[in-house]
Structure formats: C-alpha cells, structure tokens
C-alpha cells in the first residue's frame, strides 16, 4: 500500500510466559512447545508446512537440549524423514544479540528466502548427545542447503526467541507472494512535483536542473523527495502529471515562465482549493466572524459588493427559518478565499 517491496509475510505468531516453573533463567520445555503450537494455530498451518526453524540456540548445555526436544515434539513428530525440519541459529555467526536476537533471526530467514539458500550453522561438529534426535525429523544445518521455491508450496520458517524470566516467542515467516510486473511510470496515478525558490528566475533555473537530473528515477520518489527534503520559499510551482514524460514537459513550461494546464505557480494568479462544509454551524456565526476579525470583514464587504444585495442579510439573519445555509456557505467561503489571496 505504501509502495514498499514486501520482503516476507508474518504468517503467525505467539507469546507465552512460564517463568514460575523453572526459575528466572532456566527455560521450560512444555512452555516452548505450547508457544510453537499456538503460533502454528495462529498461522493456520500444520508443522510439516514449515521448512526450517531459526532457533534461539544460545549454545548452552541446559537450554539447547530443552529447545531441541520442544522442536522435535512439535515440528518433528510424524514428519516425512525425506523433508526434515532444518535447524540453525544466527548466534553461531554473530554471537548473542541480547534484545535484538529475535529480530536478527527474522532478518536471517527473510534473507535466506530471498537468496533461496539456508546458511549453515557454524561450530557444530556433531549433534548434541543430550538430545534424542531419533524422536523426530529435525536436522541441524551443518552445511548450507539450497532452498528453492516450489510450485504450490510457499517457503516458511519459524523463528524462536526466549527471554529471561520465562518469556517465549515464536514467529512464522512466509515468503512474500509474487508481485506482478511493475507498471510503467506513465501508467500510474497523478504525481505532483513541487518546486520553490527565492526568485522567479531561480524557480525557472530549478525546473531546468530538475528536468536534466530525473533521468529514469521514479516519479513518485522524485515527488516525495521534493516535498520532504527541500525548503519552501515564496516563489513556487507545482507540476502535475501521469508519468515522467508528462512531468518533464511541465518542467519545461515552468522553465519558460509559462502557466499551462498541469502547472500551477505563484506567478499565475491566486489558485485555491476550497473544501466547502455544510453551511453555518450556528445562528449568528457570520456576524460574529465579521465583528471579531477585521480582515474577514474587509473581504466580506468586498464580496457583498461583487455578488449584489441580499447576501449580508442572509448571513447576518437572526431567524433560523430564513437562513439559507447554502448561500451562507458560498458567501463565507468566497470571502475567506479573497482574504487569503487578496
């Protein structure tokens, strides 16, 4: 929706806490199993739908066997031995990232999907003897493995992160759906390019410079940069168009000091967008504005002189039955427009 490329999808997630059972720092196997099953339920997936798990994997003789047994009990049981769950941990590459450990695992698995390859876990000579690896189809990533995208099957990975005090989190990441071809620039929506400068000559020079600079840049990116990274000065122009070619033609008109369709500038007269309401919000509102704000009063008198008699009486009327809200809205907003652009 925001124009960003989708790297992956969070298909499901779960968090639980069971610090009371094993103490402040020791992990709890049943709680880890429950959080994995809850994440699978959240994702509406079966265990065999997930290809790999990024383990919390701190490398401790206490925590790693507990985590491995929880994975075997949830992802490994009843799984085809030809399609085991592949297990690794980014901590073997970067060490323990503390509070960022979970998101580091997410980043690793998103990149693995993008590259189509599961990286190996370092410093693993052989599986731990404290784990019954024969109880389920879970295998360590002692070597990097290709992870190709298969027709009819999306690549998915679980990411575990377990915190001190017994908090357990498990997220299931799914590869992003294939995007269609990016539409040509001139097939997109209307895009504004906003220019501003201290003088009219500088504004024209900026239009020339921008037209030479844009090249193959995205019209949306150029428009965003112009409104978010540049200062606003008193001489301004807005070029509006569908696609790069139309916008560049508008820049050419600004460079020549001409105002044409699709180009609005501070030198081309007072252009205003008026978002009309539904009339007066309360009886006497127009008179109150007139009496309290001299600028409004002066502009309103000018409007009344242009549109003829009767408007003042309607706006200042005291009988709700005689008030024509439409006339008041038109007269009041026109007065406001004149006050802003006189």
Secondary structure, 3 states (H helix, E strand, C coil): CCCCCCCEEEEEEEEEECHHHHCCCCCCHHHHHHHHHHHHHHHCCCHHHCCEEECCCCCCCCHHHHHHHHHHHHHHCCCCHHHCEEEECCHHHHCCCHHHHHHHHHHHHHHHHHHCEECCCCCCCCCCCCCCHHHCCEEECCCCEECCCECCECCEEEEEEECCCCEEEEEEEEECCCCCCCCCHHHCCCEEEEEEECCHHHHHHHHHHHHHHCCCCCHHHHHHHHHHHCCCCCEEEEEEECCHHHHHHHHHHHHCCCCCCCEEECCCCCCCCCCCCCCCCCCCHHHHHHHHCHHHHHHHHHHHHHHCCCHHHHHCCCCHHHCCHHHHHHHHHHHHHHHHHC
